[in-house]
Amino acid sequence: SALAGGMTVASCVIAVSWVEAKDRRRVESAFAQYLSPELLKQAMEKPEMLSLGGKRKELSVLFSDIVGFTTLSESIEAEDIQALLNDYFDEMTRIVFEHRGTIDKFIGDALMALWGDPLPCEDHALQAVRCAIAMQKRQRELQVQWQSQGRSSFKIRIGVNSGWMTVGNMGSKRRMSYTVIGSQVNLAQRLESKAEHGGILIGPQTYALVSGQIPTEDIGEIQVKGVSQPVRAYKVSL
């Protein structure tokens, strides 16, 4: 399942590039949950395309989380919440892969994905927003399905932002992980926290890159934590 293991995408990609040819099939199977089959194939065939050092690149980042997860987790058994999360993350991971995204990490009930690295993606903003729309639509279907089965259900909220970020290996000499950092990454997470239950908010640069291709509503400037100046945000129409 998508919750299994604690390795990041970077660990997978690095291992893939180093492994002996005779072990490639085993590695592909183990790492398929982090990269889509298409991206994994490209990574193994052309490791020189990978960006694993610290670089500044224009990327798109998506954050999603479950509304009221703490309350939900206190109201049902641990085994049930684990099964629910496994089902949910399996579906969301599939959708990210379908839109050429990379799963950066899972943080409790939150998911972080990125577009444009470790392999290039020219329409990274468009793919990220289309992915967000598909995630919300699928989650609505899952709600109906779970309710019909007598299971608990929930809504999610999503934030997407694009801009220049630092991407690469971060951490200590003992433990490195591959991720993105920077103010634009933080803004994506802040937008997610401001999104409506079951909604999607995108930042101004993402809007500029998808304008005319994705229906949106300008909700004006909003104040987000950690940002001194108000930020113009756009609600994606579902």
PAPADO-417234 format. One record per atom (N, C-alpha, C): y, x, z. Coordinates in pm, whole numbers, plus 50000, padded with zeros to 5 digits. Layout:
REM residues N
YXZ ...
***
This chain:
REM residues 238
498815008450000 500005000050000 501235008750000 502395002449984 503635009849976 504015016150108 503445011050220 503785016650350 502945028950383 501885031050309 500965041850343 501595055350320 501355064350418 501825078050402 503285079650434 503685092050465 505065094550499 505755104050405 505145107050292 505715116650199 506835110450118 507815118550085 508895113850001 508565116749856 509375111249766 509185113549622 509175128249591 510085135549654 510185149649624 508905157049652 508275153949768 507015160549802 505995158249694 505965145949643 505005142649537 505275150549411 506525150749368 506865157349242 506605172349250 506975178349363 506755192749380 505265195849374 504475187749446 503035190149447 502445188649308 502915178549235 502415176349099 502685188549012 503865194449024 504235205648938 503485218348974 502995219449097 502315231549140 500785230849127 500255218949123 498815217549137 498085223349016 496895228049039 496045233048931 495665221548838 495445224748713 495125214448614 493885206348655 492895212948713 491655206048749 491865195448857 492965196548935 493215187049042 494235176349004 494705176648881 495785167648843 495415152948855 494185149648818 493795135548823 493835130348966 493375138349060 493385134349201 494815132649251 495695141849212 497085141149256 497785128949197 497515126249069 498115114549004 497765101949080 496505100849119 496065088849191 496755087649326 496905099049395 497505098749527 498995095449524 499665099849418 501125098449414 501615086749330 500695078749278 501085067849189 501975057649259 501905056849393 502705046949464 504165050949476 504505063349445 505885067849459 506645067949326 505945070949218 506555071349086 505805061848994 506525055548903 505855046948806 504935055548719 503905049648659 503015057448573 503775064848463 504785058448407 505555064748300 506305077048350 506975075648465 507725087048518 506805098048566 505675094348625 504725104448671 504175112248553 503885105248445 503375111748325 504405121648271 505675117448266 506725126448218 506875138548310 506795136048440 506965146948536 505875157448521 504655152948495 503535162248483 503525169348348 503995162548244 504025168648111 505205177948092 506355174448154 507565182348134 508245185148269 507635193448354 508225196248485 509605202548476 509955208648360 511275214748346 512385204448345 512045191548323 513045180948322 513455176948463 512645180848562 512895176448698 514095183648758 514855176248835 515995181848907 515645182249054 515175193749103 514735194749240 515655203249327 516625209649268 517585217049346 518755208049384 519625212849472 520785205149510 521805204749397 522005193049339 522945191449229 523795178949250 524995179149193 525805167049191 525585160049058 525205147449067 524925139548947 525445125448966 525735119048854 526105104848861 524825096648856 524565089448963 523335081848980 523665067749029 522645059549036 522745046449099 521715045449210 522135039549321 521275038249438 521215023549480 520035019249520 519815005649566 519285006049709 519874997749795 519354995649929 519014980849944 517874977950004 517554964150039 517004963850181 517234952750249 516574951050378 516304936350403 515504933750505 515084920250539 516064914450639 516544902550612 517484895750701 516744891450828 517294895150944 516714890951071 515344896651100 515104908951056 513774914651071 513394916451218 514324920751301 514014923051443 513534910251509 514244899251484 513834886351540 512474882051487 512274884151356 511004880451295 509854888351356 510044901351374 508974909851424 508634906751569 509574900751641 509304897151781 508594883751793 508574876051683 508034862551690 506614861251638 506104871751573 504734871151520 503974883751560 502674883251547 501824894351587 502054906651499 501834918351558 502064930951486 501234931651359 499984927151365 499124927551247 499664918651135 500244907351174 500784898151074 502034903651009 502904909951088 504134915551030 503784927350940 502754935050977 502344946250892 501804941150759 500994930650763 500434925050640 501544919250553 502524912750617 503644906950543 504464917950476 504744928750549 505504939850493 504744946750380 503454948250398 502654954550292 502734946450163 502574933350174 502654924650057 504034925549993 505054925150077 506434925550028 506754938749959 506454949850025 506764962949968 505934965749842 504714960949838 503914962749716 504624956249598 505134944249617 505814937049509 507124943749472 507894947849572 509184954049544 509014967549475 508004975049516 507724987949452 507364986049306 506534976149278 506154973249140 507394970349056 508324962649110 509534959149036 510424971349013 510554979849114 511324992149096 510735000548985 509425002048985 508755009848880 508975003748743 508904990548734 509104983848605 510484986548547 511444989348635 512814992048591 513155006948594 512125015248587 512275029748574 512985036248693 512835030048809 513425035648929 512445044349005 512965051549102 512165060149189 512335055549332 511235053649403 511315050249545 511695062849622 512845062449685 513275073949766 512565073649901 512645062149969 511985061250099 511945046750146 511105044350247 511095031950322 511565035350463 512505027450514 513045029750648 512855016850726 511735015750797 511455003150866 511274992050765 512164982250770 512104971050676 512984973250554 513614984850545 514534987650434 513854996050326 514334994150205 513855001750090 515045008450024 514875020949984 515915028449913 515325033649782 515985030549673 515525035149541 516695040949465 516395049549368 517465055649291 517085056349144 518125057549063 517975058448917 518795070348866 518195077948774 518875089348715 518355102648761 517415102548854 516795114648905 515485110648972 514435118848969 514365132548919 514335133648766 514155122648695 514225122848549 515465115348504 516075119548394 517315113348347 517125098548312 518205090648331 518205076448296 519635072848261 519925072148131 521305070048087 521885056748135 521065046148137 521555033048180 521155030248324 521355040248411 520895039248550 521485027248623 522765024148600 523385012948671 522784999648626 522614998048498 522064985748443 520634983548493 519834994048492 518454992948538 518414989348687 519304995348766 519324992748910 519694978248939 520704973048869 521124959248894 520074949348844 519494951948729 518424943248680 517244943348776 516974954848834 515914955848934 516244947249056 517494947849102 517904939949218 517734925049192 518094920649073 517934906549036 516464902749038 515624911048979 514194908248975 513594908049115 514074916749203 513594916949341 513924903949413 515154899249397 515534886749464 514744874849410 514564874349280 513814863249221 512364863349268 511774875149274 510384876049319 510264872549467 511244876749548 511184873649690 511264858649714 512044851649633 512114837049645 510764830749615 510074836249517 508724831249485 507764834149600 507894845849659 507024849349772 507274840149891 508534836549914 508844827350024 508084814350009 508124808649890 507424795949864 505934797749884 505394808849833 503974811549845 503554812949990 504294820850067 503964823150207 504064810250289 505104802450262 505274789950336 504124780450310 503644780150185 502514771350152 501234775950221 501194788750259 500034794250328 500184793850480 501314788550526 501574788050669 502004801250730 502424810550644 502864823650693 504384823750712 504854833350788 506294835150804 506894839850672 508184837250654 508874841750533 510254846650569 510924852950475 512244858550503 513034860050375 514344862350392 515224865450280 515594880250286 516044885450173 516494899250169 517924899750114 518594910650139 519904913050081 519894927050020 520684928749915 520624941249837 522034946049806 522224959149812 523454965549769 523144976349666 523954976949562 523784987249458 525124994049436 525105007249429 526325014649401 526015026549312 527005030249232 526865041549139 527995051349163 527745063749129 528775073849145 528185087749156 529035097349185 528595111249197 528025113649336 526805119049338 526075121349461 525405134849455 525065140049570 524295152449577 522835148949590 522025154049499 520605150849499 519805163849504 518735163649579 517885175549587 517145176249718 516665188249751 515895190349873 516825192049992 516665183650091 517485184150212 516575186250333 517085192850434 516315194350557 516325208550608 515285212050682 515175225250742 514145233550668 513995245950709 513005254650647 511585249550673 511405242650784 510085237750820 509735224650750 510745216450724 510475203250665 511595199550570 511265198150444 512235194450342 511875180750286 512885173350247 512635160750177 513645159550065 513275151749966 514075150249846 514795136949854 516135137349847 516905125149863 518285127049804 519115116849818 520515117649774 521425115249894 522555122149895 523525120450002 524915119849943 525855114850021 527235114149977 527855100650008 529165100049992 529895087750026 529455075949940 529065078349815 528655067449728 527295061749770 526455070149827 525175065449882 525455056650004 526345061350091 526685053750210 527275040150173 528085039950067 528695027350025 527635017449978 526605022149912 525525013149869 524895006349989 524685013850096 524085008150216 525044998350283 526335001550282 527324992450342 527434979550263 527354980550132 527404968550049 526204959550078 525054965750097 523864957950130 524074950050260 524694956450359 524894949750488 525894938250478 526744938350375 527754927850356 527274916850260 526154918950195 525674909250098 525214896450167 525294885450094 524794872750146 523284873350162 522764864950249 521314863850262 520744859050129 519904866950068 519374863649937 520294867849823 521314876049853 522294879849752 522324894649720 523184898049625 523344911849578 524824914949566 525244926049623 526604931149604 526554944649534 527484946749441 527574959649373 528984965249389 529094978449380 530364985249394 531134985849264 532384990749270 533254990849152 532754999249036 532145010749064 531655019048955 530435012848888 529565006848968 528434999748909 528924988348821 529914981048872 530474970048794 531024974948660 531724986248663 532304991648540 531214995048439 530054999248487 528965003448399 528134991748347 528194980148414 527364968848372 528204956848327 529524958148334 530394947048296 530104942248154 529994929248138 529664923548008 528184922247983 527374928548067 525914927848053 525254920248167 525924919948282 525414912948400 526494903348449 526184890548468 527174881248521 527484884148668 528774885448698 529184888748835 530394880548874 530664880449003 531854873849057 532634883949142 533894885849110 534754894849186 535094888049319 534654893849430 534944887749560 536124894549628 536804903349555 537984909949609 537624922149691 538604926849766 538384938749847 537804935049982 536844943050026 536224940950157 536324953950237 536334952550365 536364964150454 534944967350495 534514979650474 533164983550512 533234994950612 532254995350698 532185005350803 532125019450744 532925028450800 532895042350757 533775045450639 534445035350582 535345037350468 536725032650509 537705041650501 539045038550552 539755028150469 539575028650337 540255019350248 539325007850207 539884995850189 539054984650141 538404987950007 537254982349983 536484984749861 536334971749784 536594971949654 536384960049573 534894958549546 534404946649570 532974943949555 532754932149462 531564931649405 531214921249307 529854915449343 529804902149343 528544895149370 527844892549239 526574896249233 525794894049113 525294879649110 525494873048997 525044859148983 523544858848956 522844850449030 521384849549017 521004836348948 
***
